[in-house]
Amino acid sequence: MAEPITDEDREQVRRLHAEGKSRNAIARTTGRSAATVSKIAGQEGLTFSGGARVAAATEARRADAAVRRELLADESLDGALRQVERVGGSDSARDARDHATAARALTEVHARVSELARQTGTGSAGGSMLDRLADALIGPAGGDREGV
């Protein structure tokens, strides 16, 4: 059975609501269910009508994720190129193979992240020369796994 709603619960909901917190954020902070928070808010005459604010926050998160994906793609390809450079300077065949394997894995990460960006419309228009190089090396979006 749920714990009874206390005056402290009501005060926390009023305070967090005044700070502009969402119903779910208030529920997480207070440790009460979202339904309980809604019940308290209704009893207190509070509403959660931040639709435009939530939409803006969601769009900001999407834009941030797109930037992070692009950074990940760039860093993955940079790492792959560093590994390729190390292949030639390897002291043993095993080291060379390890560097080549790492380069391939990083190139696959780049290809997959780039493909996700293209699918969601958040990548660079048309892909870059490095995207085309990665596609040529391993095929579009990571290629097939045969011959690995």
Number of C-alpha atoms within 10 A of each C-alpha: 3 7 6 8 13 10 9 10 17 15 13 16 24 18 13 17 18 10 9 13 16 18 23 15 15 22 19 13 13 16 11 16 15 17 12 16 26 19 14 19 18 12 10 13 9 15 12 13 10 13 9 9 11 12 11 12 12 12 12 12 12 13 13 12 14 19 15 12 19 19 14 16 24 17 15 21 25 17 18 25 17 14 20 18 15 17 20 13 10 14 10 11 10 11 15 19 13 16 21 20 17 18 24 22 17 21 27 25 20 30 27 17 23 27 20 16 21 15 10 10 11 18 19 12 9 9 13 12 9 14 22 14 15 23 18 11 14 16 14 18 19 21 15 10 7 5 4 6
